[in-house]
Amino acid sequence: MKRILHLATFTFMELTHQRIYQTITIMLVVAPWLLLIPASLFMLDIGKVYTDFLFMLLHLWLLVYIFFLAAPLICRDIEQSICQMFLTLPMPRSAYMWGRFAGLIFAILLLMLTYDLSSFFAYQYAQSSWGTYVPVGLEYNFILGTALILLPYLALTAVLFLIASRATGLPETTVFLFSVWLLCWSLPPVLAALNQPEVIASTPDWIAQLLAIVNQLLPNLSSSSISLQLAHMQSFDTALIVAYCTHHLAYAALAMLIAINLFKHRDLS
């Protein structure tokens, strides 16, 4: 456990000293205030529209983090044999994988904290400026939403480790990871369309079943229902939240366990 924590701390420091990480941090401080400008154009729904904008930006910067910080870090370790420096300490390959994963999560949580704090004060300003158009308590709904929406991206980060454990380099990892991301976003609307009678009549059953199985194997990145409910101040079923969190945490853990098993049998010479 000590080795995992040491590597996680090293990974965190390595990430936070990169210019792209620092740029994202500054953007997350400034962006919530800039988004107040377009949101103010929707007078009767400022609070809802502003929350939707913030959730949209949340998806964007999480994606940037995974593709431009997490993926290059892991692929560089394997391509340039940097991981062997840690493995010769000695450190088990499982500890290396968990340490890198934990460090990436620590770094993403710092970005999330920055984003939540800036958004919280932006909400306070909006409530003082536009009164009832921005309901009181909406900022807490947003913070809850960021925590819930983060979980599928933690699962996607675990998928990154799963792909990188066997991929030959960054280009291959990026292609496969992008394919997974694209499927995560495209399959839910396709499955929704398959529920319509006219589509069901023209679609073979095996295609619908295949798409449903593939969708079950992927994390739900859109979380559109969560964003909608939180933006409209609708109540949540506690049991559904617990099931949602359990599903994505278990998904991430399982993906990491498979990635570690594959990485153990990889020839790094």
Contacts in CASP RR format, 6 or more apart in sequence:
PFRMAT RR
TARGET T0000
AUTHOR 0000-0000-0000
METHOD contacts of the structure
MODEL  1
MKRILHLATFTFMELTHQRIYQTITIMLVVAPWLLLIPASLFMLDIGKVY
TDFLFMLLHLWLLVYIFFLAAPLICRDIEQSICQMFLTLPMPRSAYMWGR
FAGLIFAILLLMLTYDLSSFFAYQYAQSSWGTYVPVGLEYNFILGTALIL
LPYLALTAVLFLIASRATGLPETTVFLFSVWLLCWSLPPVLAALNQPEVI
ASTPDWIAQLLAIVNQLLPNLSSSSISLQLAHMQSFDTALIVAYCTHHLA
YAALAMLIAINLFKHRDLS
3 89 0 8 1.000
3 91 0 8 1.000
3 92 0 8 1.000
3 95 0 8 1.000
3 99 0 8 1.000
4 95 0 8 1.000
4 98 0 8 1.000
4 99 0 8 1.000
4 102 0 8 1.000
5 99 0 8 1.000
5 102 0 8 1.000
7 86 0 8 1.000
7 91 0 8 1.000
7 95 0 8 1.000
7 96 0 8 1.000
7 99 0 8 1.000
7 100 0 8 1.000
7 102 0 8 1.000
7 103 0 8 1.000
8 99 0 8 1.000
8 100 0 8 1.000
8 102 0 8 1.000
8 103 0 8 1.000
8 106 0 8 1.000
9 103 0 8 1.000
9 106 0 8 1.000
11 73 0 8 1.000
11 99 0 8 1.000
11 100 0 8 1.000
11 102 0 8 1.000
11 103 0 8 1.000
11 104 0 8 1.000
11 106 0 8 1.000
11 107 0 8 1.000
12 103 0 8 1.000
12 106 0 8 1.000
12 107 0 8 1.000
12 110 0 8 1.000
14 73 0 8 1.000
15 21 0 8 1.000
15 69 0 8 1.000
15 73 0 8 1.000
15 103 0 8 1.000
15 104 0 8 1.000
15 107 0 8 1.000
16 22 0 8 1.000
16 107 0 8 1.000
16 110 0 8 1.000
18 69 0 8 1.000
20 68 0 8 1.000
20 69 0 8 1.000
21 69 0 8 1.000
21 107 0 8 1.000
21 111 0 8 1.000
24 61 0 8 1.000
24 64 0 8 1.000
24 65 0 8 1.000
24 111 0 8 1.000
25 110 0 8 1.000
25 111 0 8 1.000
25 114 0 8 1.000
27 61 0 8 1.000
28 61 0 8 1.000
28 111 0 8 1.000
28 114 0 8 1.000
28 115 0 8 1.000
28 118 0 8 1.000
29 114 0 8 1.000
29 118 0 8 1.000
30 118 0 8 1.000
31 57 0 8 1.000
31 118 0 8 1.000
32 54 0 8 1.000
32 57 0 8 1.000
32 115 0 8 1.000
32 118 0 8 1.000
32 119 0 8 1.000
32 122 0 8 1.000
33 118 0 8 1.000
33 122 0 8 1.000
33 125 0 8 1.000
35 50 0 8 1.000
35 53 0 8 1.000
35 54 0 8 1.000
35 57 0 8 1.000
35 122 0 8 1.000
36 50 0 8 1.000
36 122 0 8 1.000
36 125 0 8 1.000
36 126 0 8 1.000
38 49 0 8 1.000
38 53 0 8 1.000
39 46 0 8 1.000
39 47 0 8 1.000
39 49 0 8 1.000
39 50 0 8 1.000
39 53 0 8 1.000
39 126 0 8 1.000
40 46 0 8 1.000
40 130 0 8 1.000
42 48 0 8 1.000
42 49 0 8 1.000
43 130 0 8 1.000
43 133 0 8 1.000
44 133 0 8 1.000
45 133 0 8 1.000
46 126 0 8 1.000
46 130 0 8 1.000
46 133 0 8 1.000
46 134 0 8 1.000
47 126 0 8 1.000
47 133 0 8 1.000
47 134 0 8 1.000
47 135 0 8 1.000
47 138 0 8 1.000
47 231 0 8 1.000
48 231 0 8 1.000
48 232 0 8 1.000
50 123 0 8 1.000
50 126 0 8 1.000
50 134 0 8 1.000
51 138 0 8 1.000
51 141 0 8 1.000
51 142 0 8 1.000
51 227 0 8 1.000
51 230 0 8 1.000
51 231 0 8 1.000
52 227 0 8 1.000
52 231 0 8 1.000
54 119 0 8 1.000
54 142 0 8 1.000
55 142 0 8 1.000
55 145 0 8 1.000
55 149 0 8 1.000
55 227 0 8 1.000
55 230 0 8 1.000
55 231 0 8 1.000
58 115 0 8 1.000
58 146 0 8 1.000
58 149 0 8 1.000
59 149 0 8 1.000
59 221 0 8 1.000
61 111 0 8 1.000
61 115 0 8 1.000
62 108 0 8 1.000
62 149 0 8 1.000
62 150 0 8 1.000
62 153 0 8 1.000
63 153 0 8 1.000
63 181 0 8 1.000
65 108 0 8 1.000
65 111 0 8 1.000
66 153 0 8 1.000
66 156 0 8 1.000
66 157 0 8 1.000
66 160 0 8 1.000
66 177 0 8 1.000
67 174 0 8 1.000
67 177 0 8 1.000
67 178 0 8 1.000
69 104 0 8 1.000
69 107 0 8 1.000
70 104 0 8 1.000
70 157 0 8 1.000
70 160 0 8 1.000
71 160 0 8 1.000
71 164 0 8 1.000
71 170 0 8 1.000
71 173 0 8 1.000
71 174 0 8 1.000
71 177 0 8 1.000
72 170 0 8 1.000
73 100 0 8 1.000
73 104 0 8 1.000
74 100 0 8 1.000
74 160 0 8 1.000
74 161 0 8 1.000
74 164 0 8 1.000
74 173 0 8 1.000
75 164 0 8 1.000
75 167 0 8 1.000
75 169 0 8 1.000
75 170 0 8 1.000
75 173 0 8 1.000
76 82 0 8 1.000
76 170 0 8 1.000
77 83 0 8 1.000
77 100 0 8 1.000
78 164 0 8 1.000
78 169 0 8 1.000
78 268 0 8 1.000
79 169 0 8 1.000
79 170 0 8 1.000
81 268 0 8 1.000
83 96 0 8 1.000
83 268 0 8 1.000
84 268 0 8 1.000
86 96 0 8 1.000
87 93 0 8 1.000
87 96 0 8 1.000
87 268 0 8 1.000
93 260 0 8 1.000
93 263 0 8 1.000
93 264 0 8 1.000
94 260 0 8 1.000
94 264 0 8 1.000
97 161 0 8 1.000
97 165 0 8 1.000
97 256 0 8 1.000
97 259 0 8 1.000
97 260 0 8 1.000
97 263 0 8 1.000
98 256 0 8 1.000
98 260 0 8 1.000
100 161 0 8 1.000
101 157 0 8 1.000
101 158 0 8 1.000
101 161 0 8 1.000
101 256 0 8 1.000
104 157 0 8 1.000
105 154 0 8 1.000
105 157 0 8 1.000
108 150 0 8 1.000
108 153 0 8 1.000
108 154 0 8 1.000
108 157 0 8 1.000
112 146 0 8 1.000
112 147 0 8 1.000
112 150 0 8 1.000
115 146 0 8 1.000
116 142 0 8 1.000
116 143 0 8 1.000
116 146 0 8 1.000
119 139 0 8 1.000
119 142 0 8 1.000
119 143 0 8 1.000
120 139 0 8 1.000
120 143 0 8 1.000
123 134 0 8 1.000
123 138 0 8 1.000
123 139 0 8 1.000
123 142 0 8 1.000
124 139 0 8 1.000
126 134 0 8 1.000
127 134 0 8 1.000
127 136 0 8 1.000
135 233 0 8 1.000
137 233 0 8 1.000
138 231 0 8 1.000
138 233 0 8 1.000
141 230 0 8 1.000
141 231 0 8 1.000
141 233 0 8 1.000
142 230 0 8 1.000
144 230 0 8 1.000
145 226 0 8 1.000
145 227 0 8 1.000
145 230 0 8 1.000
148 223 0 8 1.000
148 226 0 8 1.000
148 241 0 8 1.000
148 244 0 8 1.000
148 245 0 8 1.000
149 223 0 8 1.000
149 226 0 8 1.000
149 227 0 8 1.000
151 244 0 8 1.000
151 245 0 8 1.000
151 248 0 8 1.000
151 249 0 8 1.000
151 252 0 8 1.000
152 184 0 8 1.000
152 219 0 8 1.000
152 220 0 8 1.000
152 221 0 8 1.000
152 223 0 8 1.000
152 248 0 8 1.000
153 219 0 8 1.000
153 221 0 8 1.000
154 248 0 8 1.000
154 249 0 8 1.000
154 252 0 8 1.000
155 219 0 8 1.000
155 248 0 8 1.000
155 251 0 8 1.000
155 252 0 8 1.000
155 255 0 8 1.000
156 177 0 8 1.000
156 180 0 8 1.000
156 181 0 8 1.000
156 184 0 8 1.000
156 219 0 8 1.000
156 221 0 8 1.000
157 252 0 8 1.000
158 251 0 8 1.000
158 252 0 8 1.000
158 253 0 8 1.000
158 255 0 8 1.000
158 256 0 8 1.000
158 259 0 8 1.000
159 177 0 8 1.000
159 180 0 8 1.000
159 219 0 8 1.000
159 255 0 8 1.000
160 173 0 8 1.000
160 177 0 8 1.000
161 255 0 8 1.000
161 256 0 8 1.000
161 259 0 8 1.000
162 255 0 8 1.000
162 256 0 8 1.000
162 258 0 8 1.000
162 259 0 8 1.000
162 262 0 8 1.000
163 173 0 8 1.000
163 176 0 8 1.000
163 177 0 8 1.000
163 180 0 8 1.000
164 173 0 8 1.000
164 259 0 8 1.000
165 259 0 8 1.000
165 260 0 8 1.000
165 262 0 8 1.000
165 263 0 8 1.000
165 266 0 8 1.000
166 262 0 8 1.000
166 266 0 8 1.000
167 173 0 8 1.000
167 176 0 8 1.000
180 218 0 8 1.000
181 221 0 8 1.000
183 214 0 8 1.000
183 218 0 8 1.000
184 218 0 8 1.000
184 219 0 8 1.000
184 220 0 8 1.000
184 221 0 8 1.000
184 222 0 8 1.000
185 221 0 8 1.000
185 222 0 8 1.000
187 211 0 8 1.000
187 214 0 8 1.000
187 215 0 8 1.000
187 218 0 8 1.000
188 215 0 8 1.000
188 220 0 8 1.000
188 222 0 8 1.000
188 224 0 8 1.000
190 211 0 8 1.000
191 208 0 8 1.000
191 211 0 8 1.000
191 212 0 8 1.000
191 215 0 8 1.000
193 199 0 8 1.000
194 200 0 8 1.000
194 203 0 8 1.000
194 208 0 8 1.000
194 211 0 8 1.000
200 208 0 8 1.000
219 248 0 8 1.000
219 251 0 8 1.000
226 244 0 8 1.000
228 234 0 8 1.000
229 235 0 8 1.000
229 236 0 8 1.000
END
